[in-house]
């Protein structure tokens, strides 16, 4: 008799508790996965920003070097093509407007850094 009662009680208890626990566990798991995905996106964003900054800096320096050699080139166009090629070789696609703005900012930084010296 007591064994039947215990069996029925445990069965009813588990029928009530297990769905609640499964739902809570699923919620925690989904929250953890969302957090992990957000962290990866942030890291990927930082890596892409670093790659774009590196490409633009290298492009501006390369354009200056070409100009120092006395070759007649449009430095901005040279820097745009250089940065675009550098990024495309690494599978990074950036709009030309963003690339143009980044190059202008890099040139402005170079000009201002020379004023301080």
C-alpha positions in Angstrom: 0.0 0.0 0.0 2.7 2.5 1.0 4.7 1.4 -2.1 1.8 2.2 -4.4 1.3 5.6 -2.7 5.0 6.4 -3.1 5.0 5.4 -6.7 2.0 7.5 -7.6 3.3 10.4 -5.6 6.7 10.3 -7.3 5.0 10.0 -10.7 2.8 13.0 -10.1 5.6 15.0 -8.6 7.9 14.3 -11.6 5.1 15.1 -14.0 4.8 18.6 -12.5 8.5 19.3 -11.7 10.2 17.9 -14.9 8.6 20.3 -17.4 9.4 23.3 -15.2 13.0 22.1 -14.8 13.3 21.4 -18.5 12.0 24.8 -19.4 14.3 26.5 -16.9 17.3 24.5 -18.2 16.3 25.4 -21.8 16.1 29.1 -20.9 19.5 29.0 -19.3 21.0 27.2 -22.2 19.5 29.6 -24.8 20.8 32.6 -22.7 24.3 31.1 -22.6 24.3 30.5 -26.3 23.1 34.0 -27.1 25.8 35.4 -24.8 28.4 33.3 -26.6 27.2 34.4 -30.0 27.2 38.1 -29.0 30.8 37.7 -27.7 31.9 36.2 -31.0 30.2 38.9 -32.9 32.0 41.6 -30.8 35.3 39.9 -31.2 34.8 39.5 -34.9 33.9 43.1 -35.1 37.0 44.2 -33.3 39.1 42.0 -35.6 37.5 43.4 -38.7 38.0 47.0 -37.4 41.6 46.1 -36.8 42.0 44.7 -40.3 40.4 47.7 -41.9 42.6 50.1 -39.8 45.7 48.1 -40.7 44.8 48.2 -44.4 44.1 51.9 -44.4 47.3 52.7 -42.5 49.4 50.5 -44.8 47.7 52.1 -47.8 48.4 55.7 -46.7 52.0 54.8 -46.0 52.4 53.0 -49.3 50.9 56.0 -51.1 53.4 58.3 -49.4 56.3 56.0 -50.3 55.3 56.0 -54.0 55.1 59.8 -53.9 58.5 60.0 -52.3 59.9 58.0 -55.2 58.8 60.8 -57.5 56.1 58.8 -59.4 53.2 60.8 -60.4 50.2 59.1 -58.9 47.0 60.2 -57.3 47.8 59.2 -53.7 44.2 58.9 -52.6 43.3 56.6 -55.5 46.5 54.6 -55.0 45.6 54.2 -51.3 42.0 53.2 -52.1 43.1 50.5 -54.5 45.8 49.3 -52.2 43.5 49.0 -49.2 40.7 47.5 -51.2 43.1 44.8 -52.6 44.6 44.2 -49.2 41.1 43.6 -47.6 39.8 41.6 -50.5 42.7 39.2 -50.3 41.6 38.5 -46.7 38.0 38.1 -47.6 36.8 41.4 -46.1 34.3 43.4 -48.0 34.0 47.1 -47.2 32.0 49.7 -49.0 34.1 52.2 -50.9 32.5 55.1 -49.0 33.6 53.7 -45.7 37.1 53.0 -47.1 37.3 56.5 -48.4 36.3 58.0 -45.1 38.8 55.8 -43.2 41.6 56.9 -45.6 40.7 60.5 -45.2 40.8 60.1 -41.4 44.2 58.3 -41.6 45.6 61.1 -43.7 44.2 63.7 -41.3 45.9 61.8 -38.4 49.2 61.7 -40.2 49.0 65.5 -40.9 48.2 66.3 -37.3 50.8 64.0 -35.9 53.5 65.9 -38.0 52.3 69.2 -36.6 53.1 68.1 -33.0 56.7 67.3 -33.9 
